[in-house]
Amino acid sequence: TAFVDGFEANRPVIEKLTALGIVFEKPKDDGTVKALAGLTVVVTGSTKGTPLAAFGRNEMNELIEEHGGRASSSVSKNTSILVAGEGAGSKLANAQKFGTEVLTPDEFAKKIGLV
């Protein structure tokens, strides 16, 4: 089949990578349900002084995805959770309009098990 042929054609490259210490393995699924599975999360406002303070924008998005969620930059009717720090502004108003769950950075950190 095409898959096997492609694998065989790349065998020398795979062997060189393996010799260099590269390990090919499937990520382990421990079967646990992730805290944000299927949820869309928006983070806004300051997280200073909270467990989330160490996370920049990209790291925050990665953290959300690691816990099974989808990070978004704007609040819509499809937003599941708004993490609203100090100075949340119009995103907080939109979340309230849509009936979106609003969490403080501390509450969110607890939800995903950071604290």
Secondary structure, 3 states (H helix, E strand, C coil): CHHHHHHHHCHHHHHHHHHCCCCCCCCCCCCCCCCCCCCEEEEECECCCCCCCCCCHHHHHHHHHHCCCEEECCCCCCCCEEEECECCCHHHHHHHHHCCEEECHHHHHHHCCCC
